[in-house]
Amino acid sequence: MFMFVGQAPGNGFITDSATIKKTGISDPNPFFQRLIAKPYVNQVVMAPHLYGPSITHMTSGYSGQALIDTINLSVGYLNKQGYCYQGKCTTWPIIVGETGSSLQDPGDTQFYTTLQQYLQTGDDKHNAISSVFWWAWNANSVPEPQPEPSRHQPEPSKYQPERVSECLPEVSISNDESQSTGAQFTATTAPSTASAATD
């Protein structure tokens, strides 16, 4: 995994030279120029991390058209126009590699409402994105903690996926990967017995 210093999570893929100069973010163009020359270029999936204001501390632009424009500029273009260099454009599939929230911040609710709409519908700058990894390991990304289990009961799930679906209509959240709801995308939380992976 690699990351670029950006304005907010996901912005490390901005290749627009005017935006890079204006904001002072890292330039990923050398990375993309090397990537498109690799024999495995068609096996790459772009997986930006997209978080709302409770994590990014954004004070504006985290919902509505401003957020859509930001995602299109940062990563959305990669699955439609692609990265263009020396007269050739290369596209990649995109998954949201990490996102999550406790959904306690009203700004996060606005962010995820816009993000859901963005992912489900394409526009002239991006194609719909059907895969999301919802990060529910940290305390700030679990919808609501449950009380500690009693000593005589099995441990209940620490996650409440139904709380997420209250804020994201038409999004199926399930602890059981075998269930299919036909939703545009499905987020799956890790069972409470999972062990933590470290970077």
Backbone torsions as a table, in degrees:
resi	resn	phi	psi	omega
1	MET	NA	141.3	177.5
2	PHE	-128.7	155.2	178.0
3	MET	-139.7	147.2	174.4
4	PHE	-112.1	148.0	175.0
5	VAL	-69.9	122.2	-177.4
6	GLY	-135.1	-173.8	179.9
7	GLN	-73.6	-38.1	-178.7
8	ALA	-156.5	163.8	179.2
9	PRO	-52.5	137.7	-178.4
10	GLY	96.3	-20.9	-174.6
11	ASN	-80.9	-0.9	179.0
12	GLY	-69.7	-5.9	179.0
13	PHE	-100.1	5.5	-179.7
14	ILE	-68.1	119.6	-179.3
15	THR	-110.7	-2.3	179.4
16	ASP	-67.8	116.8	-173.2
17	SER	-62.9	-35.8	179.4
18	ALA	-65.4	-40.7	179.5
19	THR	-68.7	-40.9	178.5
20	ILE	-60.7	-45.1	-179.0
21	LYS	-66.5	-43.7	-176.7
22	LYS	-66.1	-41.0	-173.4
23	THR	-96.3	-17.9	-179.3
24	GLY	76.8	16.2	179.3
25	ILE	-74.8	163.5	178.6
26	SER	-63.5	149.2	-178.7
27	ASP	-97.6	111.1	179.8
28	PRO	-85.5	0.8	-177.5
29	ASN	-55.4	-44.0	177.8
30	PRO	-59.5	-37.7	176.9
31	PHE	-60.8	-50.8	-178.7
32	PHE	-63.4	-37.9	179.0
33	GLN	-63.6	-37.7	175.3
34	ARG	-71.7	-40.3	-177.1
35	LEU	-61.0	-44.7	-175.3
36	ILE	-68.2	-13.5	176.9
37	ALA	-90.2	-7.4	-176.7
38	LYS	-80.2	148.0	179.8
39	PRO	-67.1	-20.0	-178.6
40	TYR	-97.1	13.8	-175.8
41	VAL	-54.3	-32.8	-179.3
42	ASN	-83.1	3.5	177.0
43	GLN	-108.7	8.5	-176.5
44	VAL	-91.6	140.3	173.8
45	VAL	-122.8	131.0	177.3
46	MET	-84.6	132.5	-174.4
47	ALA	-135.1	73.3	-179.8
48	PRO	-69.0	154.9	172.9
49	HIS	-97.6	123.4	-177.4
50	LEU	-123.0	117.4	-178.9
51	TYR	-128.0	152.8	178.2
52	GLY	-81.2	-174.5	-172.5
53	PRO	-66.9	-21.4	178.7
54	SER	-68.1	-23.3	178.8
55	ILE	-100.8	-44.9	-175.1
56	THR	-83.8	-17.5	-177.2
57	HIS	64.5	24.6	174.7
58	MET	-66.3	139.7	178.8
59	THR	-105.2	-9.4	177.1
60	SER	-157.3	166.0	176.3
61	GLY	75.4	14.9	-177.4
62	TYR	-99.4	13.2	176.0
63	SER	-155.9	171.1	176.4
64	GLY	62.8	-155.1	-175.6
65	GLN	-62.6	-31.1	179.0
66	ALA	-61.9	-42.1	178.3
67	LEU	-69.0	-42.1	178.4
68	ILE	-58.7	-45.9	178.9
69	ASP	-61.7	-41.1	-180.0
70	THR	-64.3	-44.9	-179.5
71	ILE	-66.8	-40.6	177.5
72	ASN	-61.3	-42.8	-179.8
73	LEU	-66.7	-39.2	-174.1
74	SER	-81.6	-41.2	-173.9
75	VAL	-147.9	-27.3	-174.9
76	GLY	-56.4	-36.4	-178.6
77	TYR	-60.9	-23.9	-174.0
78	LEU	-67.9	-20.4	178.4
79	ASN	-101.3	3.9	177.3
80	LYS	-126.0	-68.4	176.6
81	GLN	-74.0	-45.0	-178.3
82	GLY	88.0	-177.9	176.6
83	TYR	-92.7	122.5	-175.9
84	CYS	-107.2	130.6	-179.3
85	TYR	-152.3	131.4	179.8
86	GLN	50.3	45.4	174.4
87	GLY	79.3	4.5	179.9
88	LYS	-125.4	134.7	178.1
89	CYS	-110.3	134.2	179.8
90	THR	-118.1	129.5	177.7
91	THR	-108.3	156.6	177.6
92	TRP	-136.8	151.8	170.1
93	PRO	-68.9	154.0	179.8
94	ILE	-125.0	136.3	166.1
95	ILE	-124.4	150.2	172.0
96	VAL	-79.6	107.8	-172.6
97	GLY	-71.2	-23.8	178.0
98	GLU	-164.7	133.1	172.4
99	THR	-157.7	165.4	179.1
100	GLY	163.7	161.2	-178.4
101	SER	-168.0	155.7	171.6
102	SER	-80.8	-9.5	179.8
103	LEU	60.7	26.0	176.1
104	GLN	-89.9	-24.0	-178.9
105	ASP	-87.6	124.1	179.2
106	PRO	-57.2	-30.8	177.7
107	GLY	-63.9	-35.8	177.1
108	ASP	-65.1	-38.4	177.9
109	THR	-61.4	-42.7	177.4
110	GLN	-64.8	-43.7	179.6
111	PHE	-58.9	-50.6	-175.0
112	TYR	-72.8	-25.8	173.5
113	THR	-65.5	-46.5	177.6
114	THR	-66.0	-43.3	-179.5
115	LEU	-60.6	-41.7	178.1
116	GLN	-59.2	-46.5	178.8
117	GLN	-61.9	-42.6	-179.8
118	TYR	-61.2	-46.9	-177.2
119	LEU	-65.7	-35.9	-175.2
120	GLN	-80.2	-21.2	-176.6
121	THR	-127.9	136.5	174.2
122	GLY	-86.2	171.6	173.8
123	ASP	-146.1	-164.7	-177.8
124	ASP	-70.8	-8.8	-178.8
125	LYS	-110.2	-21.3	-178.3
126	HIS	-147.8	156.8	171.7
127	ASN	-94.0	156.8	177.9
128	ALA	-54.0	148.9	-179.2
129	ILE	-119.0	120.8	-169.7
130	SER	-104.3	1.6	-176.2
131	SER	-128.6	135.8	-177.8
132	VAL	-139.8	136.8	169.6
133	PHE	-106.3	112.7	179.6
134	TRP	-88.1	117.5	-178.0
135	TRP	-85.2	115.0	-178.3
136	ALA	-126.8	40.3	-179.1
137	TRP	-99.7	-39.5	-178.9
138	ASN	-80.4	154.3	179.2
139	ALA	-59.7	-32.2	-178.1
140	ASN	-82.2	3.1	178.0
141	SER	-124.1	10.3	176.1
142	VAL	-99.7	127.9	-176.2
143	PRO	-50.3	-52.2	176.8
144	GLU	-156.6	134.7	177.4
145	PRO	-71.5	148.1	175.5
146	GLN	-100.3	157.6	177.9
147	PRO	-62.6	154.3	177.9
148	GLU	-59.0	139.5	179.5
149	PRO	-69.5	151.8	175.3
150	SER	-73.9	164.6	-178.0
151	ARG	-68.5	-15.4	-175.1
152	HIS	-103.7	1.6	-179.9
153	GLN	-115.7	149.0	171.8
154	PRO	-65.2	151.7	-178.4
155	GLU	-66.3	123.2	176.4
156	PRO	-72.7	164.2	175.4
157	SER	-59.1	139.5	177.6
158	LYS	-80.3	-7.3	-173.8
159	TYR	-109.3	148.8	177.6
160	GLN	-123.2	79.5	-175.9
161	PRO	-61.3	-25.6	179.2
162	GLU	-64.6	-27.2	177.7
163	ARG	-67.2	-38.1	177.9
164	VAL	-62.8	-43.6	-176.1
165	SER	-68.1	-18.9	174.9
166	GLU	-62.9	-36.0	-177.6
167	CYS	-91.5	-20.7	-177.9
168	LEU	-121.2	79.3	-179.8
169	PRO	-59.7	148.5	179.7
170	GLU	71.4	11.9	176.3
171	VAL	-108.5	126.3	179.8
172	SER	-94.0	126.9	176.7
173	ILE	-116.9	127.6	-174.4
174	SER	-143.4	144.4	171.7
175	ASN	-87.7	-11.5	-176.0
176	ASP	-109.2	108.2	-177.0
177	GLU	-66.4	-16.5	-178.1
178	SER	-80.2	-12.7	179.1
179	GLN	-81.8	136.9	176.7
180	SER	-127.9	127.2	-176.8
181	THR	-107.1	-8.1	-177.6
182	GLY	78.4	10.5	178.3
183	ALA	-69.2	161.0	179.6
184	GLN	-59.1	-41.4	173.5
185	PHE	-145.9	157.3	-177.8
186	THR	-127.2	129.9	173.4
187	ALA	-102.0	138.7	-178.5
188	THR	-123.3	129.7	177.7
189	THR	-91.4	152.4	179.5
190	ALA	-74.5	140.5	175.8
191	PRO	-63.1	156.6	-174.1
192	SER	-66.6	-13.4	-179.5
193	THR	-89.3	0.3	-178.5
194	ALA	-68.4	149.1	176.2
195	SER	-99.0	151.7	-176.4
196	ALA	-76.3	137.8	172.5
197	ALA	-98.3	143.7	178.2
198	THR	-112.2	150.1	179.6
199	ASP	-77.8	NA	NA
